[in-house]
């Protein structure tokens, strides 16, 4: 029987995931307590809230049916003993199939819950942020940022709880892969459905409002505008949340499986490196909770600078905690260098995106300047900057990938793990 000390970071992951969800719930109630504004503002916000809830109800009803169907297929397929199938011996392991199906359903369920929490706080925060903006930018920024934090904290918390629980029960990371399957399935359908809905409503609202009737954009007198705002919430919040949840889980499970395959000959080392990604998730949550405290602005402050400051502090804290984890846990230094390379690549992507989309930098200013010459030159200029903007991200990812591989290899670890 494995001693509890070997599972310290597994239980730590469960604890930090629970803390993350608890903080998300606490922040949600803080947002709800803020002033919701005038009766008219609350009325319009109520239309959007009801529409978003109706859409999600229909979406999740359909996804439930699809998930049940997929889970039945998964239960049957993973009950078969594939290794002996070619030898003419057909054997069934129903327990394996049912566990994989349960993990699949759990992945979809956690993704749906995280998306629903994010959308619920978003539709509640919309009117409260608008009301706070009448008072000060500080108040409005705080409401909007904390509302967004609910989604992020709930997402990573539920993901870590789900992965840790499944591995704790089964002791096999292959079953955690079923959790990832469930998250991917829901993300595909939720993101695609929400994206189609929001763009359809957006175009319809603009055509009817501005072209046919001649009323301003986003005017509440246009019913299509309500559908447009509903789409923004279900597509850009619930759908995007499901997509991020999928990416977060998939990347973590991939590293768990690499550790499982790489150290198959050494059970102790195998356990150590299977749990390591969950340990990284734990310190990542702690780093984020610390970094959130530094995202503040003054009366003349700029939101972009506050967000960048929070990102830098979070990455710095995460780097220190990963170094401590690597040294105290007696992990190979290669995993530290690989993690640092990933952090740097993420910062490159984030800051390059900020440069090409911020009104304080040349690309946006140049595009705005040439827009006076007509639509054609505006499209060409914007499209050109769009093509250029991906270059730093691609270079950052390539360099980080190569650095991870070779630095891990130089540290005596198989490069593929990095």
Legacy VTK file of the C-alpha trace (Angstrom):
# vtk DataFile Version 3.0
C-alpha trace
ASCII
DATASET POLYDATA
POINTS 418 float
0.000 0.000 0.000
1.343 3.430 -0.956
2.099 5.677 2.001
0.167 8.938 2.327
3.390 10.947 2.006
3.745 9.850 -1.600
0.299 11.298 -2.309
0.907 14.630 -0.587
0.636 16.690 -3.776
-2.401 14.760 -4.903
-4.246 15.757 -1.748
-2.783 19.252 -2.062
-4.281 19.463 -5.549
-7.681 18.480 -4.180
-7.340 21.086 -1.435
-6.259 23.929 -3.725
-8.974 23.037 -6.232
-11.556 23.207 -3.466
-10.157 26.548 -2.286
-10.306 27.876 -5.848
-13.980 26.944 -6.216
-14.762 28.328 -2.750
-13.110 31.652 -3.595
-15.030 31.745 -6.891
-18.316 31.273 -5.031
-17.361 33.960 -2.514
-16.446 36.440 -5.259
-19.712 35.632 -7.044
-21.737 36.648 -4.004
-19.650 39.826 -3.709
-20.550 40.735 -7.293
-24.227 40.015 -6.654
-24.243 42.400 -3.693
-23.216 45.365 -5.867
-25.752 47.976 -6.988
-27.782 46.722 -9.973
-28.769 50.217 -11.125
-32.081 51.676 -12.223
-35.287 49.762 -12.805
-34.925 50.230 -16.571
-31.365 48.894 -16.532
-32.453 45.895 -14.483
-35.329 45.258 -16.881
-33.052 45.122 -19.930
-30.522 43.015 -18.017
-33.360 40.670 -17.061
-34.183 40.078 -20.727
-30.577 39.122 -21.420
-30.397 36.894 -18.342
-33.594 35.038 -19.244
-32.448 34.568 -22.827
-29.056 33.242 -21.764
-30.592 30.809 -19.305
-33.076 29.584 -21.915
-30.288 29.020 -24.423
-28.122 27.120 -21.959
-31.085 25.002 -20.913
-31.659 23.932 -24.512
-27.934 23.481 -25.130
-27.270 21.387 -22.051
-30.375 19.287 -22.684
-29.027 18.376 -26.112
-25.516 17.848 -24.739
-26.883 15.514 -22.063
-28.388 13.268 -24.707
-25.182 13.317 -26.760
-23.017 12.650 -23.696
-25.130 9.679 -22.620
-24.852 8.212 -26.105
-21.079 8.688 -26.201
-20.689 7.279 -22.689
-22.476 4.085 -23.710
-20.148 3.685 -26.682
-17.114 4.368 -24.482
-18.303 1.849 -21.882
-18.581 -0.857 -24.544
-15.335 -0.065 -26.376
-13.165 0.180 -23.261
-14.683 -2.998 -21.844
-13.050 -4.940 -24.672
-9.585 -6.395 -24.161
-7.993 -4.935 -27.296
-4.589 -6.553 -26.694
-5.959 -10.111 -26.955
-8.530 -9.342 -29.623
-6.141 -10.244 -32.444
-5.460 -13.628 -30.837
-9.087 -14.634 -31.180
-9.828 -14.285 -27.469
-12.606 -11.772 -26.835
-12.642 -10.767 -23.196
-14.678 -8.118 -21.383
-13.748 -5.960 -18.427
-16.991 -4.152 -17.693
-15.508 -2.347 -14.683
-12.913 -0.660 -16.872
-15.522 0.436 -19.395
-17.890 1.807 -16.767
-15.097 3.736 -15.055
-14.012 5.304 -18.339
-17.631 6.240 -19.111
-18.044 7.735 -15.631
-14.873 9.786 -16.116
-16.203 10.968 -19.481
-19.473 12.136 -17.924
-17.596 13.791 -15.044
-15.469 15.770 -17.501
-18.481 17.059 -19.367
-20.341 17.822 -16.142
-17.475 19.812 -14.599
-17.045 21.769 -17.818
-20.771 22.542 -17.920
-20.823 23.644 -14.278
-17.832 25.950 -14.784
-19.421 27.448 -17.898
-22.755 27.928 -16.171
-21.113 29.639 -13.195
-19.221 31.971 -15.501
-22.289 32.863 -17.547
-24.428 33.370 -14.445
-22.011 35.862 -12.941
-21.497 37.521 -16.337
-25.176 38.333 -16.885
-25.376 39.552 -13.285
-22.210 41.651 -13.550
-23.121 43.355 -16.836
-25.639 45.784 -15.361
-23.647 46.185 -12.145
-20.502 47.101 -14.052
-22.435 49.646 -16.142
-23.900 51.146 -12.970
-20.489 51.263 -11.299
-19.049 53.033 -14.350
-21.301 55.988 -13.535
-19.389 56.346 -10.257
-15.750 55.664 -11.171
-13.525 53.561 -13.379
-12.033 52.008 -10.241
-15.388 50.589 -9.161
-16.326 49.429 -12.670
-12.967 47.736 -13.201
-13.191 45.948 -9.868
-16.671 44.593 -10.609
-15.745 43.439 -14.108
-12.420 41.886 -13.092
-13.836 39.993 -10.135
-16.716 38.753 -12.271
-14.195 37.378 -14.744
-12.187 35.833 -11.919
-15.217 33.732 -10.954
-15.062 31.924 -14.266
-11.306 31.359 -14.150
-11.172 30.164 -10.558
-14.181 27.877 -10.938
-12.767 26.434 -14.143
-9.328 25.487 -12.830
-10.727 24.405 -9.467
-13.230 21.970 -10.939
-10.654 20.675 -13.416
-8.079 19.942 -10.716
-10.681 18.392 -8.405
-11.941 16.159 -11.215
-8.524 14.955 -12.368
-7.220 14.416 -8.836
-10.316 12.544 -7.704
-10.339 10.198 -10.683
-6.653 9.381 -10.290
-7.050 8.934 -6.539
-9.862 6.424 -7.118
-8.357 4.504 -10.034
-4.596 4.970 -9.688
-4.371 4.983 -13.492
-3.971 8.192 -15.568
-5.625 6.493 -18.542
-8.963 6.970 -16.791
-8.193 10.669 -16.371
-8.043 10.686 -20.164
-11.767 9.884 -20.118
-12.290 13.060 -18.095
-10.485 14.947 -20.854
-12.677 13.279 -23.506
-15.784 14.550 -21.752
-14.436 18.086 -21.511
-13.451 18.047 -25.196
-16.866 16.849 -26.324
-18.712 19.559 -24.439
-16.222 22.226 -25.550
-16.639 21.312 -29.214
-20.418 21.510 -29.145
-20.746 24.446 -26.729
-18.155 26.605 -28.468
-19.426 25.859 -31.961
-23.083 26.282 -31.013
-22.498 29.433 -28.993
-20.269 30.953 -31.663
-22.781 30.360 -34.449
-25.598 31.738 -32.306
-23.790 34.925 -31.293
-22.565 35.790 -34.798
-25.961 35.108 -36.343
-27.673 37.338 -33.777
-25.002 40.027 -34.150
-25.361 40.271 -37.923
-29.155 40.162 -37.708
-29.226 42.952 -35.124
-26.952 45.178 -37.208
-28.843 44.577 -40.452
-32.279 45.196 -38.978
-31.299 48.025 -36.654
-28.801 50.143 -38.545
-29.624 49.299 -42.157
-33.389 48.779 -42.279
-34.741 50.833 -39.364
-31.925 53.292 -38.771
-31.682 53.025 -34.983
-28.329 52.994 -33.146
-26.331 49.842 -32.599
-27.156 47.912 -29.407
-30.392 49.844 -28.931
-32.699 47.887 -26.551
-35.693 48.760 -28.758
-34.351 46.227 -31.253
-35.265 42.683 -30.086
-32.349 41.266 -32.066
-29.989 43.262 -29.848
-31.173 41.235 -26.864
-30.369 38.046 -28.781
-26.986 39.548 -29.699
-26.142 40.192 -26.053
-27.403 36.739 -25.104
-25.039 35.311 -27.706
-22.128 37.317 -26.314
-22.696 35.690 -22.931
-23.307 32.101 -24.026
-20.643 32.157 -26.737
-17.894 34.339 -25.303
-18.350 33.236 -21.680
-19.911 29.766 -21.427
-18.535 28.552 -24.774
-15.090 30.044 -24.304
-15.006 28.721 -20.751
-15.680 25.189 -21.975
-12.918 25.608 -24.556
-10.379 26.786 -21.967
-11.443 24.022 -19.575
-10.768 21.480 -22.309
-7.319 22.918 -23.089
-6.365 23.058 -19.409
-7.403 19.461 -18.750
-5.936 18.081 -21.982
-2.512 19.644 -21.404
-2.389 18.358 -17.822
-3.490 14.840 -18.755
-0.957 14.738 -21.601
1.921 15.332 -19.183
0.503 12.777 -16.729
0.469 10.179 -19.493
4.035 11.076 -20.513
5.193 10.441 -16.963
3.197 7.203 -16.917
4.873 5.962 -20.107
8.366 7.300 -19.452
8.860 5.661 -16.042
6.939 2.435 -16.645
9.898 0.404 -15.346
10.043 2.228 -11.999
6.763 2.356 -10.073
7.970 4.930 -7.530
9.268 7.337 -10.185
6.172 6.724 -12.279
3.891 7.778 -9.420
6.082 10.790 -8.744
5.900 12.156 -12.283
2.240 11.311 -12.792
1.336 13.487 -9.817
3.805 16.249 -10.761
1.451 17.969 -13.268
-1.242 18.114 -10.585
1.320 19.659 -8.243
1.997 22.300 -10.893
-1.736 22.970 -11.085
-1.784 23.436 -7.310
0.986 26.025 -7.265
-0.589 27.653 -10.309
-3.838 28.174 -8.416
-1.973 29.593 -5.419
0.008 31.916 -7.706
-3.179 33.149 -9.353
-4.854 33.827 -6.014
-1.834 35.936 -5.047
-1.605 37.704 -8.412
-5.279 38.699 -8.329
-4.562 40.872 -5.283
-2.255 43.100 -7.345
-4.713 43.825 -10.158
-5.848 47.257 -9.018
-6.060 50.717 -10.567
-6.243 54.263 -9.247
-8.588 57.012 -10.408
-6.280 57.769 -13.341
-4.981 54.251 -13.721
-5.142 52.168 -16.875
-6.814 48.727 -16.826
-4.284 47.297 -19.262
-1.363 48.150 -17.011
-3.127 46.615 -13.999
-3.806 43.377 -15.872
-0.224 43.185 -17.135
1.079 43.776 -13.623
-1.087 40.952 -12.312
0.166 38.645 -15.052
3.832 39.395 -14.354
3.469 38.976 -10.589
1.552 35.718 -11.028
4.247 34.333 -13.332
7.000 35.428 -10.936
5.304 33.788 -7.948
4.615 30.662 -10.007
8.278 30.462 -11.035
9.438 30.646 -7.420
6.918 28.040 -6.265
7.814 25.663 -9.109
11.501 26.005 -8.231
10.715 25.198 -4.589
8.559 22.248 -5.659
11.280 20.892 -7.938
14.039 21.192 -5.358
12.132 19.991 -2.293
10.457 17.176 -4.204
13.790 16.026 -5.648
12.462 16.249 -9.203
14.758 16.386 -12.196
15.746 19.996 -12.968
14.716 19.433 -16.566
11.049 19.824 -15.663
11.817 23.218 -14.092
13.528 24.482 -17.257
10.669 23.176 -19.391
8.132 24.943 -17.176
10.088 28.208 -17.303
10.259 27.992 -21.091
6.478 27.618 -21.188
6.002 30.629 -18.898
8.206 32.798 -21.103
6.363 31.644 -24.227
3.055 32.521 -22.583
4.308 35.997 -21.708
5.519 36.523 -25.273
2.102 35.550 -26.632
0.278 37.735 -24.112
2.356 40.868 -24.566
2.505 40.560 -28.354
-1.296 40.264 -28.411
-1.519 43.358 -26.217
0.813 45.268 -28.529
-1.183 44.513 -31.666
-4.616 45.160 -30.120
-4.067 48.036 -27.676
-5.016 51.560 -28.695
-1.808 52.768 -27.051
0.459 51.103 -29.613
1.241 51.728 -33.261
-0.768 48.942 -35.020
-4.151 50.129 -33.740
-3.254 53.814 -34.107
-2.060 53.296 -37.686
-5.179 51.341 -38.615
-7.386 54.058 -37.144
-5.437 56.729 -39.012
-5.768 55.111 -42.435
-9.476 54.368 -41.904
-10.223 57.892 -43.091
-9.093 56.824 -46.560
-11.868 54.265 -46.967
-12.930 50.747 -46.120
-10.541 49.018 -48.540
-7.333 50.430 -47.072
-8.659 49.821 -43.547
-9.238 46.133 -44.287
-5.816 45.768 -45.926
-4.056 47.484 -43.028
-5.908 45.504 -40.359
-5.407 42.225 -42.187
-1.685 42.925 -42.607
-1.222 43.610 -38.919
-3.200 40.457 -38.193
-0.757 38.392 -40.239
2.245 40.030 -38.598
0.810 39.558 -35.102
1.139 35.776 -35.200
4.883 35.856 -35.903
6.035 36.576 -32.304
3.679 33.894 -30.969
4.938 31.270 -33.426
8.578 32.117 -32.729
7.951 32.014 -28.977
6.244 28.620 -29.142
8.939 27.095 -31.379
11.805 28.367 -29.222
10.055 27.247 -26.013
9.407 23.785 -27.457
13.017 23.312 -28.561
14.361 24.749 -25.310
12.126 22.449 -23.253
13.257 19.413 -25.184
16.991 20.054 -25.076
17.186 21.523 -21.565
15.324 18.507 -20.196
17.580 16.194 -22.174
20.711 17.950 -20.883
19.435 17.430 -17.337
19.418 13.679 -17.837
15.729 13.286 -18.654
14.170 12.094 -21.888
13.564 15.192 -23.975
10.026 14.172 -24.869
8.971 14.729 -21.251
10.001 18.355 -21.534
LINES 1 419
418 0 1 2 3 4 5 6 7 8 9 10 11 12 13 14 15 16 17 18 19 20 21 22 23 24 25 26 27 28 29 30 31 32 33 34 35 36 37 38 39 40 41 42 43 44 45 46 47 48 49 50 51 52 53 54 55 56 57 58 59 60 61 62 63 64 65 66 67 68 69 70 71 72 73 74 75 76 77 78 79 80 81 82 83 84 85 86 87 88 89 90 91 92 93 94 95 96 97 98 99 100 101 102 103 104 105 106 107 108 109 110 111 112 113 114 115 116 117 118 119 120 121 122 123 124 125 126 127 128 129 130 131 132 133 134 135 136 137 138 139 140 141 142 143 144 145 146 147 148 149 150 151 152 153 154 155 156 157 158 159 160 161 162 163 164 165 166 167 168 169 170 171 172 173 174 175 176 177 178 179 180 181 182 183 184 185 186 187 188 189 190 191 192 193 194 195 196 197 198 199 200 201 202 203 204 205 206 207 208 209 210 211 212 213 214 215 216 217 218 219 220 221 222 223 224 225 226 227 228 229 230 231 232 233 234 235 236 237 238 239 240 241 242 243 244 245 246 247 248 249 250 251 252 253 254 255 256 257 258 259 260 261 262 263 264 265 266 267 268 269 270 271 272 273 274 275 276 277 278 279 280 281 282 283 284 285 286 287 288 289 290 291 292 293 294 295 296 297 298 299 300 301 302 303 304 305 306 307 308 309 310 311 312 313 314 315 316 317 318 319 320 321 322 323 324 325 326 327 328 329 330 331 332 333 334 335 336 337 338 339 340 341 342 343 344 345 346 347 348 349 350 351 352 353 354 355 356 357 358 359 360 361 362 363 364 365 366 367 368 369 370 371 372 373 374 375 376 377 378 379 380 381 382 383 384 385 386 387 388 389 390 391 392 393 394 395 396 397 398 399 400 401 402 403 404 405 406 407 408 409 410 411 412 413 414 415 416 417
